[in-house]
């Protein structure tokens, strides 16, 4: 509900152009899960635990970012970009999270096949 209230302050042309958010979206939805995937390779964790941690890293930006932006010293100046980030990361994660799931599943299937040989 809070996200909708903040986004109503935007005109439609700004809402539908997420190009300004691409660096943040790329880091959140692509780079963070990749770093998690690489970092957890060497740890003594089960396959399911590794996959869960990678998928957690691939999750969209949380609403807490918006709440922190509204309550910060800038008095809400960053609320609109934060709301856009929450919106677009959530929409983008509808594609990225299933892709990360399939990638981790395929990687660990290949790894388990190699261990059986």
C-alpha positions, 0 to 999 in steps of 0.5 A: 500500500505504501509503495502505491502511495509513493508511486502515485506522485510520479507521472506515467512517463517517469514510472515507465522508464526504468533506465535510470535504475538499470545499474542498481537492478543489475547489481541486485538481480544479477551480480549479487546472486553471482557473487553468492553462487561463487562464494558458497561453492567452497562452503560445506553446505548442502545443495539445497542450502546453497540454492536457497542462499543464491535465491535469497540473494536474487530476491527483489529489493525489500520494502524496507528500502522505501521505508528507510528512504522516507525516514532518512535525513533527506525527508523523503527525497529518495522515496520515489527512486526507492519506490521505483527500485522496489517496483522494478526489481519485483517485476524483473525478479519474475524472470530473474529468480526462475532463471537463477533457480534453473541455473543453480539446479543445472550446476548442482546436477552436473556437479553431482554427476561428476562426483558419482563418476 
